[in-house]
Amino acid sequence: MKEPEISVGIVNAQEIHFTLNGNFFAKGETVSDKQVVSFSEGGILWNGNLYRELTFTPQDELNSFSLYDVTIGINYHWERQETQVFTGTLKLVVDEEKIVAINILPVEDYLTSVISSEMNANSSIEFLKALAVVSRSWLFAQIEKRKALSDKDEGFFSFIKTKEEYIRWYDREDHTIFDVCADDHCQRYQGITKATNATVAEAVRATRGRLLMYNNKVCDARFTKCCGGATEQFEYCWEDNHYPYLSAIRDTEKEENLPLPDLTQEKEAEHWIRKAPKSFCDTHNKKILSQILNNYDLENPDFYRWHIRYTQAELAELIRTNTRTDYGDILDLVPVQRGTSGRICKLKIVGSLKTFTIGKEMEIRRTLSDSHLRSSAFVVDKGEMKDGVPQWFLLSGAGWGHGVGLCQVGAAVMGEKGYSYEEILQHYYKGANIRKFY
């Protein structure tokens, strides 16, 4: 199999400014330097002419292009804009009355950037190798899934709504004109903006073409920032499909042989979250954390166990704004269903004007925060009552992210402890094996 290329959606806007750092081919001519394109009359306006799409192909593979005002961390607390630099081809297309900038490049080049964008390049080599295999496998699985949906010509419905509940999940099937996006929604990709060092390049080279497989299919190898001590199963976060290699595991040494409690049970989940049992990802080692997390990820170091307090007014306004529904005073937040990591996948919001159940985990996190709550693995304490209304709510939670698949903090700790990348992958993806495709 030949190394494939991948298309990555970088930015969409009514007007896009970029600089071609070197000579590029476009519409039969050689162009370079600063460029501007604008959405106009359903097309792309460039140099006085309208086009359905534009492609800028580098004359030399070392040539790059700079895109301005690229938003990173969309809807997260670290959201900001940057100028980013990319190699490969720049393709511009129209979608929903905006211009979309798409970067087309070889998979291995993409992976080198992703690992540098997601992780600090000083991480251990075995940890980086594990991430390379995971990222590559996840990517191939998404491309296969997208092709399958396209071949069937079926829409992808990511929500279920009834009079009593609204259950929605957020996945990469939202993308239809490129393979993956460049933000945390898929995998954080920032081109060559983040310098890569020899360790990252070696990790990608050493695992070139290797994929995680289960029953002769590429694994949909999800990963999370911090599982909180227990990993989640796929179906509690996305569509109701069960993948055996994404089953719940306890994030501890094999020798400890500690069983994972049944965290789908409310009593067990509350005990687990409040107690904070020892796990790989339970670390405050600054050396390890600085290897994993970028500066904006380190702005709030509490993620294995965390707390957030809302006044009645703050919580009621958050829910009203995020759901566009007035629940009145919030009287209670009741877990209806939890997954295998203790993450709530169905939450009943009890208000003085309305009672309604929401899910899955990302919809819960989105509803209860002005960006995204760390995770949906939390328990609720209510403050003093006034006229039957709690005056504040305290959420005490575990982990950072959906909790499915490889736990990045836990895997980094394993790498520092001397585990090989194969052992790290076997720990988080039970029953999966590694095969080389190119």
C-alpha positions as CSV (number, residue, x, y, z in Angstrom):
1,M,0.0,0.0,0.0
2,K,1.3,3.5,-0.9
3,E,1.3,6.2,1.7
4,P,-1.9,8.1,1.2
5,E,-2.6,11.8,1.4
6,I,-5.1,13.5,3.8
7,S,-7.2,16.6,3.5
8,V,-7.4,18.8,6.6
9,G,-9.9,21.6,7.1
10,I,-8.0,24.6,8.6
11,V,-10.2,27.7,8.6
12,N,-13.4,29.0,7.1
13,A,-14.4,32.6,6.6
14,Q,-15.9,35.2,4.3
15,E,-12.4,36.4,3.5
16,I,-9.1,34.6,3.9
17,H,-5.6,36.2,3.9
18,F,-2.6,34.1,3.3
19,T,1.0,34.3,2.1
20,L,2.7,31.8,-0.3
21,N,6.2,31.4,1.0
22,G,7.7,30.4,-2.4
23,N,6.4,29.6,-5.8
24,F,3.0,27.8,-6.2
25,F,1.0,26.8,-9.3
26,A,-2.6,28.1,-9.5
27,K,-4.9,28.4,-12.6
28,G,-2.0,27.9,-15.0
29,E,0.4,30.5,-13.5
30,T,3.1,30.7,-10.9
31,V,2.2,32.9,-7.9
32,S,3.8,33.8,-4.6
33,D,3.7,36.3,-1.8
34,K,0.5,37.8,-0.1
35,Q,-2.9,36.8,-1.4
36,V,-6.6,37.5,-0.5
37,V,-9.7,35.6,-1.4
38,S,-13.3,36.6,-0.7
39,F,-16.7,34.9,-0.9
40,S,-18.7,36.6,-3.6
41,E,-21.8,35.6,-5.6
42,G,-21.5,32.0,-4.5
43,G,-17.9,31.7,-5.6
44,I,-14.3,32.6,-4.7
45,L,-13.1,36.1,-5.8
46,W,-9.4,36.1,-6.5
47,N,-7.5,38.7,-8.5
48,G,-10.8,40.0,-10.0
49,N,-12.1,36.7,-11.2
50,L,-14.6,34.3,-9.7
51,Y,-13.9,30.5,-9.2
52,R,-15.7,27.5,-7.9
53,E,-12.5,26.3,-6.2
54,L,-8.8,27.2,-6.2
55,T,-5.8,25.0,-5.7
56,F,-2.3,26.3,-4.9
57,T,0.3,23.5,-5.5
58,P,3.9,24.1,-4.3
59,Q,6.6,23.9,-7.0
60,D,9.0,22.6,-4.4
61,E,7.9,20.3,-1.5
62,L,9.8,22.5,1.0
63,N,7.6,25.6,0.0
64,S,5.0,26.6,2.6
65,F,2.1,28.9,3.0
66,S,0.9,31.0,6.0
67,L,-2.7,31.3,6.9
68,Y,-3.8,34.2,9.1
69,D,-6.4,34.4,11.9
70,V,-6.7,30.6,12.4
71,T,-8.8,29.9,15.4
72,I,-7.6,27.2,17.7
73,G,-9.4,25.7,20.8
74,I,-12.8,26.5,19.3
75,N,-15.3,26.9,22.1
76,Y,-12.7,25.9,24.7
77,H,-11.3,28.1,27.5
78,W,-8.0,28.6,25.5
79,E,-9.7,29.7,22.3
80,R,-7.5,32.2,20.4
81,Q,-6.3,33.1,16.9
82,E,-2.9,32.4,15.4
83,T,-0.9,32.7,12.2
84,Q,0.0,29.2,11.1
85,V,2.3,27.8,8.5
86,F,1.8,24.7,6.4
87,T,3.5,22.6,3.8
88,G,1.7,20.7,1.0
89,T,-1.2,21.9,-1.2
90,L,-3.7,24.7,-0.3
91,K,-7.2,24.1,-1.6
92,L,-10.0,26.6,-1.3
93,V,-13.6,25.6,-1.7
94,V,-17.0,27.2,-1.0
95,D,-19.2,25.7,1.7
96,E,-22.3,27.4,3.3
97,E,-21.5,30.8,2.0
98,K,-17.9,30.8,3.3
99,I,-14.5,29.9,1.9
100,V,-12.8,26.8,3.5
101,A,-9.1,26.5,3.4
102,I,-8.0,22.8,3.1
103,N,-4.4,21.5,3.5
104,I,-3.6,18.4,1.4
105,L,-0.5,16.5,2.5
106,P,1.0,13.0,3.1
107,V,-0.2,11.2,6.1
108,E,3.2,10.8,7.8
109,D,3.9,14.6,7.5
110,Y,0.4,15.2,9.0
111,L,1.1,12.9,11.9
112,T,4.5,14.5,12.7
113,S,2.7,17.8,13.1
114,V,-0.2,16.4,15.1
115,I,2.0,14.8,17.7
116,S,4.0,18.1,18.0
117,S,0.7,20.0,18.2
118,E,-0.9,17.7,20.7
119,M,2.2,16.9,22.8
120,N,5.4,18.5,23.9
121,A,8.2,17.1,21.8
122,N,10.3,16.3,24.9
123,S,8.0,13.4,25.8
124,S,9.5,9.9,26.0
125,I,10.1,8.1,22.7
126,E,7.9,5.1,23.6
127,F,5.0,7.4,24.5
128,L,5.4,9.3,21.2
129,K,5.5,6.0,19.3
130,A,2.2,4.9,20.9
131,L,0.6,8.3,20.0
132,A,1.8,7.9,16.4
133,V,0.1,4.5,16.0
134,V,-3.0,5.7,17.7
135,S,-3.3,8.9,15.6
136,R,-2.7,7.0,12.4
137,S,-5.2,4.3,13.3
138,W,-7.9,6.8,14.3
139,L,-7.3,8.7,11.1
140,F,-7.6,5.7,8.8
141,A,-10.8,4.5,10.7
142,Q,-12.4,7.9,10.1
143,I,-11.6,8.0,6.4
144,E,-13.0,4.5,6.1
145,K,-16.2,5.5,8.0
146,R,-16.6,8.6,5.9
147,K,-16.3,6.6,2.6
148,A,-18.8,4.0,3.9
149,L,-21.4,6.7,4.7
150,S,-20.8,8.4,1.3
151,D,-21.2,5.1,-0.6
152,K,-24.5,4.4,1.2
153,D,-25.6,8.0,0.5
154,E,-27.0,8.2,4.0
155,G,-27.1,11.2,6.3
156,F,-25.6,10.9,9.7
157,F,-27.9,11.7,12.5
158,S,-26.1,12.4,15.8
159,F,-29.1,13.1,18.0
160,I,-32.3,11.7,19.4
161,K,-35.0,14.0,20.6
162,T,-38.3,13.2,22.4
163,K,-40.6,15.2,24.7
164,E,-38.6,14.0,27.7
165,E,-35.0,14.0,26.5
166,Y,-32.4,15.3,24.1
167,I,-29.5,12.9,23.5
168,R,-26.8,14.2,21.2
169,W,-23.2,13.2,20.4
170,Y,-20.5,15.1,18.7
171,D,-18.2,13.2,16.2
172,R,-16.1,13.8,13.1
173,E,-18.9,12.8,10.7
174,D,-19.8,16.5,10.9
175,H,-17.2,17.0,8.2
176,T,-18.2,16.3,4.6
177,I,-15.7,18.2,2.3
178,F,-12.4,17.1,4.0
179,D,-11.1,14.1,6.1
180,V,-10.5,15.8,9.4
181,C,-10.4,19.3,10.9
182,A,-7.3,20.9,12.4
183,D,-8.8,21.6,15.9
184,D,-9.4,19.5,19.0
185,H,-12.7,18.3,17.5
186,C,-10.6,15.9,15.5
187,Q,-6.8,16.1,16.2
188,R,-4.9,19.3,17.0
189,Y,-3.0,20.1,13.8
190,Q,-1.0,23.3,13.4
191,G,1.2,22.5,10.3
192,I,4.8,23.4,10.8
193,T,4.0,26.3,13.1
194,K,5.1,24.1,16.0
195,A,8.7,23.1,15.4
196,T,9.3,19.3,15.5
197,N,12.4,17.8,16.9
198,A,14.3,14.7,16.1
199,T,12.4,12.6,18.8
200,V,9.0,13.3,17.2
201,A,10.3,12.6,13.7
202,E,11.9,9.3,14.9
203,A,8.7,8.2,16.7
204,V,6.7,8.6,13.5
205,R,9.5,7.0,11.3
206,A,9.8,4.1,13.7
207,T,6.1,3.3,13.4
208,R,5.6,4.2,9.8
209,G,2.5,2.6,8.3
210,R,1.6,0.7,11.5
211,L,-2.0,0.5,12.5
212,L,-4.0,-0.9,15.4
213,M,-6.2,-3.8,14.2
214,Y,-9.0,-5.8,15.6
215,N,-10.7,-8.7,13.7
216,N,-9.0,-7.5,10.5
217,K,-10.4,-4.0,10.8
218,V,-8.6,-0.8,11.6
219,C,-9.3,0.3,15.2
220,D,-11.2,3.5,15.8
221,A,-8.5,4.3,18.3
222,R,-9.9,7.1,20.4
223,F,-7.8,8.9,23.0
224,T,-8.5,11.3,25.8
225,K,-6.4,13.8,27.9
226,C,-7.0,12.1,31.3
227,C,-9.3,9.2,32.0
228,G,-9.5,9.9,35.7
229,G,-8.5,6.4,36.6
230,A,-10.9,4.4,34.5
231,T,-11.5,4.5,30.7
232,E,-15.0,4.8,29.2
233,Q,-16.7,2.6,26.5
234,F,-17.4,4.0,23.1
235,E,-21.2,3.7,23.2
236,Y,-21.6,6.0,26.2
237,C,-20.1,8.9,24.3
238,W,-21.1,8.4,20.7
239,E,-23.4,6.2,18.7
240,D,-24.6,2.9,20.2
241,N,-21.8,0.7,18.8
242,H,-19.7,-1.5,21.1
243,Y,-16.0,-2.0,20.2
244,P,-14.3,-4.7,22.4
245,Y,-10.9,-2.9,22.2
246,L,-12.5,0.2,23.7
247,S,-13.8,-1.5,26.8
248,A,-13.4,-0.2,30.3
249,I,-10.1,-0.7,32.0
250,R,-8.6,0.4,35.3
251,D,-5.6,2.6,34.6
252,T,-3.1,0.9,37.0
253,E,-0.1,-1.4,37.0
254,K,-0.9,-5.0,36.0
255,E,0.7,-6.3,39.1
256,E,-1.8,-4.5,41.3
257,N,-4.6,-6.6,39.8
258,L,-7.2,-4.3,41.2
259,P,-10.7,-4.8,39.7
260,L,-12.6,-1.8,38.4
261,P,-15.7,-1.1,40.4
262,D,-19.1,-1.0,38.7
263,L,-19.1,2.7,38.1
264,T,-22.4,2.6,36.3
265,Q,-23.9,2.3,39.8
266,E,-24.4,5.7,41.5
267,K,-23.0,4.7,44.9
268,E,-19.8,3.2,43.4
269,A,-19.3,6.2,41.1
270,E,-19.7,8.7,43.9
271,H,-17.2,6.8,46.1
272,W,-14.7,6.5,43.2
273,I,-14.9,10.2,42.3
274,R,-14.6,11.5,45.8
275,K,-11.9,9.0,46.9
276,A,-9.5,9.5,43.9
277,P,-7.8,6.1,43.8
278,K,-4.2,5.8,42.6
279,S,-3.8,5.6,38.9
280,F,-1.2,6.1,36.2
281,C,-2.9,9.5,35.3
282,D,-2.9,10.6,38.9
283,T,0.3,12.7,38.7
284,H,1.4,16.2,39.5
285,N,4.9,15.5,38.2
286,K,5.7,18.8,36.5
287,K,8.3,17.2,34.3
288,I,5.8,14.7,32.8
289,L,2.9,17.2,32.6
290,S,5.0,19.8,30.8
291,Q,6.0,17.1,28.3
292,I,2.3,16.4,27.6
293,L,0.5,19.7,27.9
294,N,1.0,23.0,26.0
295,N,1.0,26.3,27.8
296,Y,-2.7,26.8,27.4
297,D,-3.5,23.3,28.6
298,L,-1.5,24.0,31.7
299,E,-3.5,27.1,32.6
300,N,-5.6,25.0,34.9
301,P,-3.5,22.0,36.2
302,D,-6.4,20.3,38.1
303,F,-7.8,17.6,36.0
304,Y,-7.4,14.2,37.7
305,R,-9.9,15.5,40.3
306,W,-11.4,18.9,40.1
307,H,-14.1,21.1,41.6
308,I,-16.3,23.9,40.2
309,R,-18.9,25.9,42.1
310,Y,-21.8,27.8,40.7
311,T,-24.3,30.2,42.3
312,Q,-27.9,29.5,41.5
313,A,-27.9,32.5,39.2
314,E,-24.7,31.4,37.4
315,L,-26.0,27.9,36.8
316,A,-29.5,28.9,35.7
317,E,-28.0,31.4,33.2
318,L,-25.5,28.9,31.9
319,I,-28.2,26.3,31.2
320,R,-30.6,28.9,29.8
321,T,-27.9,30.3,27.4
322,N,-26.5,26.9,26.3
323,T,-29.8,25.1,25.8
324,R,-31.8,28.2,24.7
325,T,-34.4,27.0,27.2
326,D,-35.6,28.7,30.4
327,Y,-35.7,26.1,33.2
328,G,-36.3,28.7,35.8
329,D,-34.5,28.1,39.1
330,I,-32.4,25.0,39.0
331,L,-33.6,22.7,41.7
332,D,-31.4,19.6,41.0
333,L,-29.0,17.9,38.7
334,V,-29.8,14.1,38.7
335,P,-27.6,11.5,37.0
336,V,-29.9,9.2,35.1
337,Q,-27.3,6.9,33.5
338,R,-23.5,6.6,33.9
339,G,-21.0,4.9,31.7
340,T,-18.2,2.4,32.8
341,S,-15.9,5.2,33.9
342,G,-18.5,7.0,36.0
343,R,-19.1,9.6,33.3
344,I,-22.7,10.7,33.2
345,C,-24.3,10.0,29.8
346,K,-27.8,11.1,30.8
347,L,-28.5,14.0,33.1
348,K,-31.8,15.2,34.3
349,I,-32.1,18.9,34.8
350,V,-34.8,19.7,37.3
351,G,-36.0,23.3,37.1
352,S,-38.9,25.3,38.6
353,L,-40.3,25.8,35.1
354,K,-39.1,22.7,33.2
355,T,-37.6,19.2,33.8
356,F,-35.6,17.6,31.0
357,T,-33.0,14.9,30.4
358,I,-29.9,15.7,28.2
359,G,-26.9,13.6,27.0
360,K,-24.5,12.3,25.9
361,E,-21.3,13.3,27.8
362,M,-20.2,16.2,25.5
363,E,-23.7,17.7,25.5
364,I,-23.7,17.6,29.3
365,R,-20.2,19.2,29.4
366,R,-21.3,21.9,26.9
367,T,-24.5,22.7,28.8
368,L,-22.8,23.1,32.3
369,S,-19.9,25.4,31.3
370,D,-19.2,28.5,29.3
371,S,-16.6,26.5,27.4
372,H,-16.5,22.7,28.1
373,L,-16.7,21.1,31.5
374,R,-13.6,19.0,32.2
375,S,-15.6,15.8,32.0
376,S,-19.1,14.4,32.8
377,A,-17.7,12.2,35.6
378,F,-18.9,14.3,38.5
379,V,-21.1,14.3,41.6
380,V,-23.2,17.2,42.8
381,D,-23.5,18.9,46.2
382,K,-26.2,21.5,46.8
383,G,-26.0,24.6,49.0
384,E,-28.4,26.0,51.6
385,M,-32.0,26.2,50.5
386,K,-34.0,29.4,50.3
387,D,-37.7,29.1,49.5
388,G,-37.0,25.5,48.3
389,V,-34.2,26.7,45.9
390,P,-30.5,25.6,46.3
391,Q,-28.3,28.8,46.5
392,W,-25.3,27.1,45.0
393,F,-24.1,23.9,43.3
394,L,-20.6,22.2,43.7
395,L,-19.6,19.8,41.0
396,S,-16.7,17.5,42.0
397,G,-15.3,15.6,39.0
398,A,-12.8,13.2,37.6
399,G,-10.7,13.3,34.5
400,W,-10.4,15.5,31.4
401,G,-12.2,14.5,28.2
402,H,-14.5,11.7,27.2
403,G,-12.3,9.0,28.7
404,V,-12.4,6.6,25.8
405,G,-9.2,4.7,24.6
406,L,-5.7,5.8,25.4
407,C,-5.3,8.2,28.4
408,Q,-2.6,10.6,27.3
409,V,-1.5,11.5,30.8
410,G,-1.5,7.8,31.9
411,A,0.4,6.8,28.8
412,A,3.0,9.5,29.4
413,V,3.5,8.1,32.9
414,M,3.9,4.6,31.5
415,G,6.5,5.8,29.0
416,E,8.5,7.4,31.9
417,K,8.2,4.1,33.8
418,G,9.9,2.2,31.0
419,Y,6.9,0.6,29.2
420,S,7.3,0.0,25.5
421,Y,4.9,1.5,23.1
422,E,3.4,-2.0,22.3
423,E,2.8,-2.5,26.1
424,I,1.1,1.0,26.3
425,L,-1.2,0.2,23.4
426,Q,-2.0,-3.3,24.7
427,H,-2.9,-1.7,28.1
428,Y,-5.5,0.7,26.6
429,Y,-6.8,-1.3,23.6
430,K,-7.5,-4.8,24.9
431,G,-7.2,-7.5,22.2
432,A,-5.9,-5.2,19.5
433,N,-2.7,-6.0,17.5
434,I,-0.3,-3.9,15.5
435,R,0.1,-4.5,11.7
436,K,2.3,-2.6,9.2
437,F,0.4,-1.5,6.0
438,Y,3.1,0.5,4.2
